[in-house]
């Protein structure tokens, strides 16, 4: 899989971020512990996922939705093709 960077990395998801109004986000957990990532639309929780230590997940979302979970989560807007 090839990815195309669509913006600059967000160095912490300790507070809610729409990651530059992204629709596809690569999230990396750079800590030694698992971290729960929460996806929200305003104050409504859309869903949660546990990202394991040193794990990477691709999250699809609407531009207005936010991601948050901890200072150890790094995020960047991407596009991809196979």
C-alpha positions as CSV (number, residue, x, y, z in Angstrom):
1,X,0.0,0.0,0.0
2,X,1.2,3.5,-0.9
3,X,0.2,6.5,1.2
4,X,0.2,10.2,0.2
5,X,0.7,12.7,3.0
6,X,-2.0,15.4,3.0
7,X,-0.7,17.6,5.7
8,X,1.6,18.0,8.7
9,X,1.7,15.6,11.6
10,X,-0.3,16.4,14.7
11,X,2.1,15.5,17.5
12,X,-0.5,14.8,20.2
13,X,-4.1,13.8,20.3
14,X,-4.4,14.7,24.0
15,X,-7.0,17.2,22.9
16,X,-9.6,16.8,20.2
17,X,-8.4,17.4,16.6
18,X,-10.0,17.1,13.2
19,X,-6.5,16.6,11.8
20,X,-6.8,19.3,9.2
21,X,-10.4,18.3,8.3
22,X,-9.0,14.9,7.1
23,X,-11.2,12.1,5.9
24,X,-8.5,9.4,6.3
25,X,-5.9,9.6,9.2
26,X,-2.9,7.5,10.0
27,X,-2.6,7.2,13.8
28,X,0.6,5.9,15.5
29,X,0.9,5.1,19.2
30,X,4.5,6.0,20.1
31,X,4.2,4.9,23.8
32,X,4.9,1.7,25.7
33,X,1.2,1.4,26.6
34,X,-2.0,0.8,24.8
35,X,-4.1,4.0,24.2
36,X,-7.9,4.3,23.5
37,X,-8.7,6.6,20.6
38,X,-12.1,8.2,20.6
39,X,-13.8,9.5,17.4
40,X,-16.5,12.2,18.0
41,X,-18.9,14.4,16.1
42,X,-19.2,17.5,18.4
43,X,-19.8,15.9,21.8
44,X,-21.3,12.6,20.4
45,X,-19.0,9.6,20.5
46,X,-18.9,7.8,17.1
47,X,-16.7,5.1,18.3
48,X,-13.5,4.0,20.2
49,X,-10.6,1.8,19.3
50,X,-7.6,0.6,21.4
51,X,-4.3,1.3,19.6
52,X,-1.6,-1.0,20.9
53,X,1.9,0.1,21.9
54,X,3.8,1.1,18.7
55,X,0.7,0.3,16.7
56,X,-0.6,2.0,13.6
57,X,-4.3,2.3,12.6
58,X,-5.9,4.0,9.6
59,X,-9.1,5.9,10.7
60,X,-11.7,7.0,8.1
61,X,-13.9,9.9,9.3
62,X,-15.9,12.9,8.2
63,X,-14.0,16.2,8.0
64,X,-15.9,17.7,11.0
65,X,-15.3,14.7,13.2
66,X,-12.5,14.8,15.8
67,X,-10.0,12.3,17.2
68,X,-8.6,12.3,20.7
69,X,-6.9,9.9,23.0
70,X,-3.6,10.9,24.4
71,X,-0.3,12.7,24.0
72,X,1.3,9.5,22.7
73,X,-0.9,9.4,19.6
74,X,0.6,11.0,16.5
75,X,-1.7,11.6,13.5
76,X,-1.5,12.7,9.9
77,X,-4.0,13.2,7.1
78,X,-3.3,10.7,4.2
79,X,-4.7,9.4,1.0
80,X,-3.8,5.9,-0.3
81,X,-4.0,3.6,-3.3
82,X,-3.1,-0.1,-3.6
